[in-house]
Amino acid sequence: MNRREIGKEKEKVAEEFLKKNGYEIIGKNFSTKFGEIDLIAKKDDLIVFVEVRSKSYSYFGKPFETIDRKKIKKIVKTAQIFIQKNRLQNYNIRFDVISVENNKVEHIPSAFDLDFI
């Protein structure tokens, strides 16, 4: 399996995790010229933009630790476009990270926010 296939598999695990926890998936792999958001979920009045991370080895830290300021800026800009395009301005938004490592899921709600950039 190549990296892309592994990534898709991990995104599916994250998607199932969100669904089991009461989220509705409203978008997958939303792309703009600025970047891509892996999963977009809705729960009540909340829209959650989810970055899915995975690594096959952990000796260099956790998968979520690989997200840098540049990546966050891309996610935020892409999220702003999604919100505008889908007229979701009246919703609260949150940026989460789901780490999938050795079939273990770690969900980090509010991993970063607009103030981070």
Backbone as CSV, one residue per row, in Angstrom:
resi,resn,N_x,N_y,N_z,CA_x,CA_y,CA_z,C_x,C_y,C_z
1,MET,0.832,-1.181,0.000,0.000,0.000,0.000,0.881,1.251,0.000
2,ASN,0.558,2.209,-0.871,1.348,3.435,-0.904,0.825,4.448,0.128
3,ARG,1.532,5.557,0.268,1.183,6.569,1.287,-0.226,7.113,1.107
4,ARG,-0.609,7.349,-0.127,-1.941,7.903,-0.404,-3.031,6.925,0.028
5,GLU,-2.857,5.656,-0.287,-3.835,4.627,0.095,-3.916,4.502,1.617
6,ILE,-2.770,4.548,2.265,-2.736,4.482,3.733,-3.464,5.690,4.318
7,GLY,-3.220,6.875,3.746,-3.885,8.089,4.197,-5.396,7.981,4.076
8,LYS,-5.874,7.472,2.961,-7.320,7.297,2.747,-7.895,6.319,3.764
9,GLU,-7.153,5.269,4.048,-7.595,4.274,5.036,-7.720,4.909,6.428
10,LYS,-6.748,5.729,6.793,-6.769,6.401,8.102,-7.896,7.425,8.171
11,GLU,-8.167,8.109,7.062,-9.279,9.057,7.018,-10.608,8.336,7.227
12,LYS,-10.725,7.133,6.672,-11.945,6.332,6.850,-12.118,5.959,8.324
13,VAL,-11.032,5.599,8.991,-11.077,5.284,10.425,-11.543,6.519,11.209
14,ALA,-10.991,7.682,10.877,-11.365,8.929,11.551,-12.834,9.261,11.285
15,GLU,-13.277,9.056,10.063,-14.674,9.318,9.703,-15.615,8.446,10.534
16,GLU,-15.307,7.174,10.629,-16.137,6.257,11.417,-16.144,6.651,12.895
17,PHE,-15.005,7.087,13.401,-14.904,7.550,14.781,-15.851,8.736,15.008
18,LEU,-15.819,9.701,14.098,-16.680,10.879,14.227,-18.156,10.489,14.184
19,LYS,-18.518,9.639,13.248,-19.913,9.205,13.124,-20.387,8.526,14.409
20,LYS,-19.546,7.659,14.973,-19.896,6.968,16.220,-20.077,7.940,17.378
21,ASN,-19.480,9.116,17.259,-19.557,10.108,18.320,-20.551,11.231,18.000
22,GLY,-21.476,10.960,17.086,-22.580,11.866,16.846,-22.365,12.970,15.828
23,TYR,-21.281,12.904,15.068,-21.019,13.914,14.045,-21.574,13.439,12.707
24,GLU,-22.026,14.388,11.904,-22.452,14.116,10.544,-21.335,14.615,9.615
25,ILE,-20.882,13.789,8.715,-19.832,14.186,7.774,-20.490,14.975,6.643
26,ILE,-20.052,16.227,6.469,-20.641,17.069,5.419,-19.634,17.376,4.305
27,GLY,-18.395,16.945,4.483,-17.399,17.154,3.445,-16.180,16.280,3.661
28,LYS,-15.579,15.887,2.543,-14.352,15.085,2.584,-13.399,15.621,1.535
29,ASN,-12.152,15.727,1.910,-11.101,16.134,0.983,-11.481,17.390,0.190
30,PHE,-11.935,18.404,0.901,-12.299,19.673,0.271,-11.018,20.418,-0.082
31,SER,-10.857,20.696,-1.373,-9.627,21.316,-1.861,-9.869,22.688,-2.471
32,THR,-8.901,23.556,-2.249,-8.843,24.846,-2.919,-7.396,25.022,-3.362
33,LYS,-7.114,26.158,-3.983,-5.726,26.414,-4.367,-4.841,26.615,-3.133
34,PHE,-5.460,26.855,-1.972,-4.693,27.085,-0.746,-4.351,25.801,-0.005
35,GLY,-5.192,24.777,-0.147,-4.935,23.543,0.581,-6.137,22.625,0.565
36,GLU,-6.093,21.638,1.462,-7.154,20.636,1.532,-7.511,20.378,2.988
37,ILE,-8.788,20.117,3.212,-9.250,19.701,4.533,-9.736,18.274,4.396
38,ASP,-9.241,17.404,5.277,-9.553,15.981,5.178,-11.031,15.683,5.392
39,LEU,-11.561,16.138,6.529,-12.958,15.874,6.866,-13.609,17.140,7.409
40,ILE,-14.878,17.304,7.082,-15.655,18.409,7.634,-16.908,17.776,8.224
41,ALA,-17.131,18.043,9.498,-18.240,17.413,10.205,-19.133,18.468,10.843
42,LYS,-20.359,18.061,11.128,-21.336,18.950,11.755,-21.927,18.231,12.958
43,LYS,-22.071,18.987,14.039,-22.749,18.468,15.230,-23.439,19.656,15.881
44,ASP,-24.763,19.588,15.934,-25.567,20.690,16.456,-25.261,21.967,15.680
45,ASP,-24.831,23.038,16.368,-24.535,24.311,15.680,-23.038,24.485,15.455
46,LEU,-22.333,23.376,15.355,-20.881,23.393,15.252,-20.419,22.747,13.952
47,ILE,-19.547,23.444,13.233,-18.881,22.878,12.060,-17.443,22.610,12.481
48,VAL,-16.989,21.379,12.256,-15.648,20.976,12.684,-14.816,20.611,11.462
49,PHE,-13.687,21.296,11.329,-12.735,21.005,10.263,-11.668,20.101,10.859
50,VAL,-11.492,18.933,10.250,-10.643,17.901,10.847,-9.443,17.594,9.963
51,GLU,-8.280,17.693,10.562,-7.040,17.250,9.920,-6.729,15.867,10.468
52,VAL,-6.584,14.891,9.583,-6.275,13.523,9.991,-4.787,13.300,9.802
53,ARG,-4.141,12.801,10.831,-2.702,12.539,10.781,-2.430,11.099,11.188
54,SER,-1.417,10.525,10.573,-0.995,9.172,10.950,0.479,9.008,10.648
55,LYS,1.064,8.122,11.386,2.466,7.745,11.158,2.589,6.269,11.497
56,SER,3.481,5.604,10.850,3.654,4.180,11.146,4.677,3.956,12.247
57,TYR,5.338,5.020,12.670,6.310,4.921,13.751,6.148,6.135,14.652
58,SER,6.446,6.001,15.931,6.185,7.099,16.857,7.441,7.656,17.515
59,TYR,8.614,7.183,17.134,9.800,7.658,17.839,10.181,9.092,17.516
60,PHE,9.499,9.726,16.577,9.728,11.154,16.317,8.560,11.995,16.816
61,GLY,7.775,11.454,17.724,6.641,12.194,18.268,5.320,11.695,17.728
62,LYS,4.288,12.322,18.199,2.924,11.955,17.810,2.584,12.526,16.434
63,PRO,1.664,11.870,15.718,1.296,12.358,14.385,0.827,13.808,14.372
64,PHE,0.041,14.223,15.385,-0.481,15.597,15.383,0.618,16.635,15.552
65,GLU,1.776,16.216,16.047,2.887,17.153,16.227,3.544,17.540,14.907
66,THR,3.122,16.909,13.817,3.700,17.213,12.502,2.993,18.382,11.813
67,ILE,1.985,18.959,12.462,1.255,20.081,11.871,1.943,21.379,12.265
68,ASP,2.434,22.086,11.257,3.143,23.339,11.536,2.257,24.552,11.233
69,ARG,2.753,25.721,11.537,2.020,26.974,11.353,1.590,27.161,9.885
70,LYS,2.446,26.802,8.959,2.135,26.931,7.533,0.927,26.068,7.165
71,LYS,0.892,24.836,7.656,-0.226,23.923,7.392,-1.511,24.467,8.014
72,ILE,-1.418,25.008,9.218,-2.585,25.566,9.890,-3.155,26.729,9.089
73,LYS,-2.296,27.590,8.576,-2.759,28.714,7.761,-3.523,28.214,6.537
74,LYS,-3.019,27.162,5.906,-3.681,26.592,4.734,-5.052,26.028,5.102
75,ILE,-5.123,25.328,6.220,-6.392,24.743,6.676,-7.404,25.851,6.965
76,VAL,-6.975,26.885,7.671,-7.874,27.991,8.035,-8.390,28.702,6.782
77,LYS,-7.516,28.998,5.847,-7.920,29.678,4.614,-8.910,28.818,3.827
78,THR,-8.642,27.531,3.743,-9.522,26.606,3.038,-10.872,26.517,3.751
79,ALA,-10.855,26.503,5.076,-12.093,26.465,5.864,-12.929,27.717,5.615
80,GLN,-12.277,28.867,5.543,-12.999,30.117,5.291,-13.724,30.059,3.947
81,ILE,-13.081,29.473,2.956,-13.704,29.337,1.636,-14.897,28.380,1.713
82,PHE,-14.738,27.271,2.438,-15.828,26.305,2.592,-17.028,26.961,3.271
83,ILE,-16.769,27.713,4.324,-17.835,28.400,5.061,-18.581,29.370,4.144
84,GLN,-17.828,30.152,3.399,-18.437,31.131,2.494,-19.228,30.444,1.387
85,LYS,-18.627,29.448,0.777,-19.242,28.740,-0.345,-20.549,28.052,0.068
86,ASN,-20.589,27.542,1.295,-21.746,26.792,1.773,-22.657,27.593,2.707
87,ARG,-22.385,28.888,2.804,-23.198,29.807,3.618,-23.380,29.295,5.047
88,LEU,-22.278,29.028,5.697,-22.293,28.489,7.063,-21.816,29.509,8.090
89,GLN,-21.947,30.789,7.773,-21.447,31.844,8.653,-22.124,31.851,10.022
90,ASN,-23.326,31.305,10.144,-24.049,31.326,11.414,-23.672,30.176,12.345
91,TYR,-22.748,29.363,11.941,-22.325,28.235,12.763,-21.058,28.587,13.545
92,ASN,-20.893,27.942,14.679,-19.617,28.006,15.384,-18.675,27.078,14.640
93,ILE,-17.391,27.404,14.640,-16.434,26.529,13.969,-15.343,26.096,14.934
94,ARG,-14.769,24.953,14.617,-13.697,24.413,15.447,-12.745,23.655,14.533
95,PHE,-11.482,23.653,14.915,-10.460,22.923,14.168,-9.930,21.795,15.051
96,ASP,-10.151,20.565,14.622,-9.728,19.388,15.372,-8.650,18.643,14.609
97,VAL,-7.940,17.819,15.345,-6.991,16.884,14.741,-7.365,15.496,15.236
98,ILE,-7.386,14.555,14.313,-7.555,13.155,14.691,-6.300,12.431,14.259
99,SER,-5.690,11.821,15.240,-4.457,11.078,15.053,-4.798,9.592,15.012
100,VAL,-4.377,8.900,13.965,-4.611,7.461,13.862,-3.247,6.789,13.799
101,GLU,-2.951,6.036,14.838,-1.644,5.394,14.943,-1.834,3.986,15.480
102,ASN,-1.406,2.999,14.709,-1.555,1.597,15.107,-3.001,1.269,15.480
103,ASN,-3.928,1.736,14.653,-5.364,1.531,14.843,-5.915,2.141,16.128
104,LYS,-5.169,3.034,16.749,-5.640,3.773,17.917,-5.986,5.185,17.465
105,VAL,-7.172,5.648,17.847,-7.640,6.968,17.444,-7.515,7.921,18.620
106,GLU,-6.887,9.062,18.366,-6.791,10.115,19.368,-7.414,11.371,18.771
107,HIS,-8.481,11.845,19.415,-9.210,13.020,18.939,-8.804,14.223,19.783
108,ILE,-8.347,15.277,19.110,-7.930,16.492,19.803,-8.849,17.628,19.354
109,PRO,-9.938,17.860,20.122,-10.829,18.967,19.785,-10.120,20.305,20.002
110,SER,-10.468,21.280,19.200,-9.884,22.627,19.314,-8.359,22.575,19.342
111,ALA,-7.789,21.811,18.427,-6.331,21.657,18.368,-5.648,22.983,18.078
112,PHE,-6.320,23.831,17.338,-5.831,25.183,17.068,-7.032,26.038,16.712
113,ASP,-6.832,27.345,16.708,-7.920,28.244,16.338,-7.373,29.389,15.502
114,LEU,-8.228,30.307,15.151,-7.819,31.421,14.295,-6.755,32.293,14.950
115,ASP,-6.728,32.329,16.263,-5.730,33.126,16.969,-4.322,32.539,16.828
116,PHE,-4.251,31.266,16.498,-2.959,30.583,16.390,-2.136,31.140,15.243
117,ILE,-2.805,31.579,14.186,-2.080,32.091,13.018,-1.872,33.560,13.225
